[in-house]
Amino acid sequence: MDKRKQVRVVPFPKQPVQLQLMGNGFLDILVAQDVSEGGIAVRVPHKFDGCDIHSSVEIVVSLPGYKPFKALGKIKHLSASKEAQGLFGLQFTQIDVKGKGFLLDYVKKLTSLRRMAG
């Protein structure tokens, strides 16, 4: 049973959702695996080895067709399964009204195109 409360959508490969993730001792540019109103899943090949991931992180989200927006979040989990190696969940803790609107619109658009995550 999926524990998530929000619908997760999978971006089109030719229209990736890009993130700039800034934390305590690291800066990464990543591509989202899936997106919801509450957070984003990202694959991090280096698994944040040697980085402090327990502090809040700053995120700049670039959704295709929308202006980039800033958010604050926290890194929630690392999947232990072999097929999900290096997969992290970023939970949004603070987003401005404009960014929330962009996210809601993007998720609705991809839901209507049946791009929901499994």
Contact map, one row per residue, 1 for C-alpha under 8 A:
1110000000000000000000000000000000000000000000000000000000000000000000000000000000000000000000000000000000000000000000
1111000000000000000000000000000000000000000000000000000000000000000000000000000000000000000000000000000000000000000000
1111100000000000000000000000000000000000000000000000000000000000000000000000000000000000000000000000000000000000000000
0111111000000000000000000000000000000000000000000000000000000000000000000000000000000000000000000000000000000000000000
0011111000000000000000000000000000000000000000000000000000000000000000000000000000000000000000000000000000000000000000
0001111100000000000000000000000000011100000000000000000000000000000000000000000000000000000000000000000000000000000000
0001111110000000000000000000000000011000000000000000000000000000000000000000000000000000000000000000000000100010000110
0000011111000000000000000000000001111000000000000000000000000000000000000000000000000000000000000000000000100000000110
0000001111100000000000000000000001110000000000000000000000000000000000000000000000000000000000000000000000100110001110
0000000111110000000000000000000011100000000000000000000000000000000000000000000000000000000000000000000000000100001110
0000000011111011100000000000000111100000000000000000000000000000000000000000000000000000000000000000000000000100001000
0000000001111111000000000000000000000000000000000000000000000000000000000000000000000000000000000000000000000000000000
0000000000111111000000000000000000000000000000000000000000000000000000000000000000000000000000000000000000000000000000
0000000000011111000000000000000000000000000000000000000000000000000000000000000000000000000000000000000000000000000000
0000000000111111100000000000000000000000000000000000000000000001000000000000000000000000000000000000000000000000000000
0000000000111111110000000000001100000000000000000000000000000011000000000000000000000000000000000000000000000000000000
0000000000100011111000000000001100000000000000000000000000001111000000000000000000000000000000000000000000000000000000
0000000000000001111100000000111100000000000000000000000000001110000000000000000000000000000000000000000000000000000000
0000000000000000111110000001111100000000000000000000000000111100000000000000000000000000000000000000000000000000000000
0000000000000000011111000011110000000000000000000000000000111000000000000000000000000000000000000000000000000000000000
0000000000000000001111100111110000000000000000000000000011110000000000000000000000000000000000000000000000000000000000
0000000000000000000111110111000000000000000000000000000011100000000000000000000000000000000000000000000000000000000000
0000000000000000000011111110000000000000000000000001101111000000000000000000000000000000000000000000000000000000000000
0000000000000000000001111100000000000000000000000011101010000000000000000000000000000000000000000000000000000000000000
0000000000000000000000111110000000000000000000000011000000000000000000000000000000000000000000000000000000000000000000
0000000000000000000011111111000000000000000000000010000000000000000000000000000000000000000000000000000000000000000000
0000000000000000000111101111100000000000000000000000000000000000000000000000000000000000000000000000000000000000000000
0000000000000000001111000111110000000000000000000000000000000000000000000000000000000000000000000000000000000000000000
0000000000000000011110000011111000000000000000000000000000000000000000000000000000000000000000000000000000000000000000
0000000000000000011110000001111100000000011100000000000000000000000000000000000000000000000000000000000000000000000000
0000000000000001111000000000111110000000011000000000000000000000000000000000000000000000000000000000000000000000000000
0000000000100001111000000000011111100001111000000000000000000000000000000000000000000000000000000000000000000000000000
0000000001100000000000000000001111100001111000000000000000000000000000000000000000000000000000000000000000000000000000
0000000111100000000000000000000111110001110000000000000000000000000000000000000000000000000000000000000000000000000010
0000000111100000000000000000000111111011100000000000000000000000000000000000000000000000000000000000000000100000000000
0000011110000000000000000000000001111111000000000000000000000000000000000000000000000000000000000000001000100000000000
0000011100000000000000000000000000111110000000000000000000000000000000000000000000000000000000000001001100100000000000
0000010000000000000000000000000000011111000000000000000000000000000000000000000000000000001100000000000000000000000000
0000000000000000000000000000000000111111100000000000000000000000000000000000000000000000111100000000000000000000000000
0000000000000000000000000000000111110111110000000000000000000000000000000000000000000000111000000000000000000000000000
0000000000000000000000000000000111100011111000000000000000000000000000000000000000000011110000000000000000000000000000
0000000000000000000000000000011111000001111100000000000000000000000000000000000000000011110000000000000000000000000000
0000000000000000000000000000011110000000111110000000000000000000000000000000000000001111000000000000000000000000000000
0000000000000000000000000000010000000000011111110000000000000000000000000000000000000111000000000000000000000000000000
0000000000000000000000000000000000000000001111100000000000000000000000000000000000001100000000000000000000000000000000
0000000000000000000000000000000000000000000111111000000000000000000000000000000000000100000000000000000000000000000000
0000000000000000000000000000000000000000000111111000000000000000000000000000000000000110000000000000000000000000000000
0000000000000000000000000000000000000000000101111111100000000000000000000000000000000000000000000000000000000000000000
0000000000000000000000000000000000000000000001111110000000000000000000000000000000000000000000000000000000000000000000
0000000000000000000000000000000000000000000000011111000000000000000000000000000000000000000000000000000000000000000000
0000000000000000000000011100000000000000000000011111100000000000000000000000000000000000000000000000000000000000000000
0000000000000000000000111000000000000000000000010111111000000000000000000000000000000000000000000000000000000000000000
0000000000000000000000110000000000000000000000010011111110000000000000000110000000000000000000000000000000000000000000
0000000000000000000000000000000000000000000000000001111100000000000000000110000000000000000000000000000000000000000000
0000000000000000000000110000000000000000000000000001111110000000000000000100000000000000000000000000000000000000000000
0000000000000000000000100000000000000000000000000000111111000000000000011110000000000000000000000000000000000000000000
0000000000000000000011110000000000000000000000000000101111100000000000011110000000000000000000000000000000000000000000
0000000000000000000011100000000000000000000000000000000111110000000001111000000000000000000000000000000000000000000000
0000000000000000001111000000000000000000000000000000000011111000000001111000000000000000000000000000000000000000000000
0000000000000000001110000000000000000000000000000000000001111100000111100000000000000000000000000000000000000000000000
0000000000000000111100000000000000000000000000000000000000111110000111100000000000000000000000000000000000000000000000
0000000000000000111000000000000000000000000000000000000000011111011110000000000000000000000000000000000000000000000000
0000000000000001110000000000000000000000000000000000000000001111111100000000000000000000000000000000011001000000000000
0000000000000011100000000000000000000000000000000000000000000111110000000000000000000000000000000000000000000000000000
0000000000000000000000000000000000000000000000000000000000000011111000000000000000000000000000000000000000000000000000
0000000000000000000000000000000000000000000000000000000000000111111100000000000000000000000000000000010000000000000000
0000000000000000000000000000000000000000000000000000000000000110111110000000000000000000000000000000000000000000000000
0000000000000000000000000000000000000000000000000000000000011110011111000000000000000000000000000000000000000000000000
0000000000000000000000000000000000000000000000000000000000011100001111100000000000000000000000000110000000000000000000
0000000000000000000000000000000000000000000000000000000001111000000111110000000000000000000000110010000000000000000000
0000000000000000000000000000000000000000000000000000000001111000000011111000000000000000000111110010000000000000000000
0000000000000000000000000000000000000000000000000000000111100000000001111100000000000000000111100000000000000000000000
0000000000000000000000000000000000000000000000000000000111100000000000111110000000000000011111000000000000000000000000
0000000000000000000000000000000000000000000000000000111110000000000000011111000000000000011110000000000000000000000000
0000000000000000000000000000000000000000000000000000110110000000000000001111100000000001111000000000000000000000000000
0000000000000000000000000000000000000000000000000000000000000000000000000111110000000001111000000000000000000000000000
0000000000000000000000000000000000000000000000000000000000000000000000000011111000000001110000000000000000000000000000
0000000000000000000000000000000000000000000000000000000000000000000000000001111100000111100000000000000000000000000000
0000000000000000000000000000000000000000000000000000000000000000000000000000111110011111000000000000000000000000000000
0000000000000000000000000000000000000000000000000000000000000000000000000000011111011000000000000000000000000000000000
0000000000000000000000000000000000000000000000000000000000000000000000000000001111111000000000000000000000000000000000
0000000000000000000000000000000000000000000000000000000000000000000000000000000111111000000000000000000000000000000000
0000000000000000000000000000000000000000000000000000000000000000000000000000000011111000000000000000000000000000000000
0000000000000000000000000000000000000000000000000000000000000000000000000000001111111110000000000000000000000000000000
0000000000000000000000000000000000000000001010000000000000000000000000000000001111111110000000000000000000000000000000
0000000000000000000000000000000000000000001111100000000000000000000000000000011000011111000000000000000000000000000000
0000000000000000000000000000000000000000111100100000000000000000000000000000011000011111100000000000000000000000000000
0000000000000000000000000000000000000000111100000000000000000000000000000011111000000111110000000000000000000000000000
0000000000000000000000000000000000000011110000000000000000000000000000000011110000000011111000000000000000000000000000
0000000000000000000000000000000000000011110000000000000000000000000000001111100000000001111100000000000000000000000000
0000000000000000000000000000000000000111000000000000000000000000000000001111000000000000111110000000000000000000000000
0000000000000000000000000000000000000110000000000000000000000000000000111100000000000000011111100000000000000000000000
0000000000000000000000000000000000000000000000000000000000000000000000111100000000000000001111100000000000000000000000
0000000000000000000000000000000000000000000000000000000000000000000000111000000000000000000111110000000000000000000000
0000000000000000000000000000000000000000000000000000000000000000000001110000000000000000000111111011000000000000000000
0000000000000000000000000000000000000000000000000000000000000000000001100000000000000000000001111111000000000000000000
0000000000000000000000000000000000000000000000000000000000000000000000000000000000000000000000111111100000000000000000
0000000000000000000000000000000000000000000000000000000000000000000010000000000000000000000000011111110000000000000000
0000000000000000000000000000000000000000000000000000000000000000000011100000000000000000000000111111111000000000000000
0000000000000000000000000000000000001000000000000000000000000000000000000000000000000000000000111111111100000000000000
0000000000000000000000000000000000000000000000000000000000000000000000000000000000000000000000001111111110000000000000
0000000000000000000000000000000000000000000000000000000000000010010000000000000000000000000000000111111111000000000000
0000000000000000000000000000000000011000000000000000000000000010000000000000000000000000000000000011111111100000000000
0000000000000000000000000000000000001000000000000000000000000000000000000000000000000000000000000001111111110000000000
0000000000000000000000000000000000000000000000000000000000000000000000000000000000000000000000000000111111111000000000
0000000000000000000000000000000000000000000000000000000000000010000000000000000000000000000000000000011111111100000000
0000001110000000000000000000000000111000000000000000000000000000000000000000000000000000000000000000001111111110000000
0000000000000000000000000000000000000000000000000000000000000000000000000000000000000000000000000000000111111111000000
0000000000000000000000000000000000000000000000000000000000000000000000000000000000000000000000000000000011111111100000
0000000011100000000000000000000000000000000000000000000000000000000000000000000000000000000000000000000001111111111100
0000001010000000000000000000000000000000000000000000000000000000000000000000000000000000000000000000000000111111111100
0000000000000000000000000000000000000000000000000000000000000000000000000000000000000000000000000000000000011111111000
0000000000000000000000000000000000000000000000000000000000000000000000000000000000000000000000000000000000001111111000
0000000000000000000000000000000000000000000000000000000000000000000000000000000000000000000000000000000000000111111100
0000000011100000000000000000000000000000000000000000000000000000000000000000000000000000000000000000000000000111111110
0000001111000000000000000000000000000000000000000000000000000000000000000000000000000000000000000000000000000110011111
0000001111000000000000000000000001000000000000000000000000000000000000000000000000000000000000000000000000000000001111
0000000000000000000000000000000000000000000000000000000000000000000000000000000000000000000000000000000000000000000111
